[in-house]
């Protein structure tokens, strides 16, 4: 499975976040009057304290679109869909295992016709800490993903205020990567939006903060680590 694009995308959009807060009131939270570094710190604190979140968006990775639609549970795993090179696969991470379910087109693209025939209609599984699927954990471990997206940045400057999909927000532009992060200026200061232009541009959406997410491993998944030794 080719997961290099997923890793490259994280590096390319290390401040790329588009989010709608899943909770919080409409009162002014004061971030609009803070300095850019303080706004980012407030967003990091709010996001890191959440139990769950939804991530969705499309951006360019290694010259091709990469789309994510994931629901993450802090410390437990994630489930959702990744679309890469025009083909999609579902995934579930829970209990130290990552489960993958691809269409025939997905399996044929990455494994050829034989893989498409062998795995059609079946879930695959492998450990999260080794093997073919291990690098996907950079996308499915909520705290690690937040640390990657919000921790590393260059000089920050104010981008003013905006309303993003009905949410009042204040913007912070990062000089090195060129993305503009928007943080909710009412309710809890969750990240609201980042828009990034250029060859690695796009946007990602984080919403449904603290909305319950169930992670149920699929039955009868094929353990690919056993296939490798047969």
N, C-alpha and C positions, 0 to 999 in steps of 0.2 A: 504493500500500500504506500502511495506517495504522500507523505505528510510534511515534506520540506516546505511547501507553499504556506501551510498553516504557521510554521515557525517563522518563516520570512515575513509573513503578514504581521505577526505580533511585533517584530522589530520595526517594521515600516510604519506602523500606526500605534506607537507606544503611548500616544495620548488620544487615540481615536475612540471616543465614547459618545453615543447618542442615547439618551435615557429619558424616560418619563417616570417620575417618582411614583411608587406604588402606594405610598401612604404619606401622611403629613397634611397639616392644615393649610389655609390660605394666607396666614399671617406672614408679614415680612420677617425674614430670618436674619437680616442684617449683613449678609455677605456682599451685597452690592456696594457697601461702603468700605470694604476691606481691600488690602493690597493683593495683587495677583497671587503671590505665594501663599497668603493666608486663605484665599478663596480655594486654591488647590488643596491645601491642608484640610479645609472644612469638608470638601468633597470626598477626600480619601477617608476621613474619619467616619463620615456618614455611610459610605459604601461598605467599608470594612466591618461595620457593626451590623449590617443586614444579614439575615439568615438565608435568604434566597434572592435570586434576581433572574430576569430574562434578558438574554443577549440576542440581538438580531441585526443584520446589516450585510452590506456588500462593499468590497473594496478590491483593489488590484494587488495581486501578489505574483511576483515573477512574470509580469506582463499579462496575466489572465485573471478574470474575476474569481473571487472566493467569497461565497455567501455562507453566513452562519445563522442558525436559529436554534438557540440553546437555552435551556432552563437549568440553573445551577443551584446546588444546595451546599452551603458552606460546610466544609469538612466531610461531606458525604459523597458528592459526585455530581452527575449531570445527565440530562437526556436531551435529544433534539436531532437536528439535521444539518449536515454540511454538504454544500454543493461546490464541486471543484472540477475544472475542465469540462463543464457542462453536464456532469453527471452527479447524482446525489446519493448519499447514504445516511441512514439513521444510526444513531449511537446511543448507548446507555452506559454510564460508568457508575458502578456501585460495588461495594464489598471487595475492592482491590482488583476488579476485573473490568475491562472495556468490551462491550458487545457491539458488533457492527452488523447492519442489515442493508445490503445494497441491491439495486436493481440488476437485471442481467446486463444492461449497458454498463453499469459501474464495474461489475466483476470482469466483463470482457475488456474494458478499457485498461484495467490495472493487472489483470491476470490472464487475458486471452480467452478464447472460446471454451477451452476445457474448464477454466474456473467458472465461467458463466453457467455451464451445464451442471457442474458439481455443486455450486453454492446457491443456485436459483431457489428463492423461497426460504432460505435458511439464514439463521443468525450465526455469526462467528464470534468467538471470544478469545481473549488473551490477557495476560497480566498487565496491569497499568505501569509496572516498574521495569519491564523489559520486553523485548520482542517487537513485532511489527507495529503495534498500536501505542507503544509507550509514549511517543512524542505527542500524541493527542491529549495527554494529560495537561499540557500547557494551556489547552483551551477549556478543559473540563474541571479543573481544580479552581474553585471560585477565588480563594484568597491569592493564589499565585497569579491568576489572571489579572486581578485588581492591582496587585503589586506591579506587574509588568506595564499595565496601561497607565497607571497614575503616579508611579514613583520616580521614573527617570525623565528629566526634562532639561532643556536649556533655559535661556532667559525668558521670563514670562512678562507679557505686557497686557494691559487692559484692552478688551475688545468691546466695551460698552454693554448695554442691555439689549435684550431681544425677547420676543415671545416665540417659543419653540413648541409647535403643536399644542398651543393653548397654555403652556407653562411659562410663567415669567422667569427669566434667567439672566445671569450676568456672564459675560464671556471673558476668557483668558486665552491669549494666543501664545503658543510656544515657538520660539524663534528657530530652533534647530530643525525640527520636523515640519513646522509650518501648520500644524493643526490648531483649531480653535475649540477649546473646551467650554461648554456652557454648563453652568451650575445653577440649580434651582434657587431662586431668590425668595421664594415663599415656602413654608413648610420646612421639612428637613432638607439640608443642602446636598441632595444627591446629584451626581453628574447628570446633566440633561442632554447635552449634545456636543459633538465635535464634528466639524466639517473639514475635510482635508482635500485640497486640490492637488493636481500634478499627477505624475505617472503612477504613484502609489496611493492615489486618493480614493475617497469614498466616505461612507459613514457607517457607524455601528449604532444599534439601539439597545439600551438597557432600560427595562421597565419592570413592572410587576414586582417591585421590591417587597420582600417578606410575604409574598403570596405562596401558600403551601404547594410543594412540588413532591410528587411520589416518584420513587425510583424502584422499579420492579424488574429484576433480571428476567429475561425471556427464558422460557423452558426449552430444553433440548438444543442448546447452542453447541456448535461444533468448536471444540478446543483446537485451535490451529497449532498450539505447541505440541500436541500429540501427533498432528499430521506431519510436522517437520521431522519427527523421529520414526516415521513408518516407511 
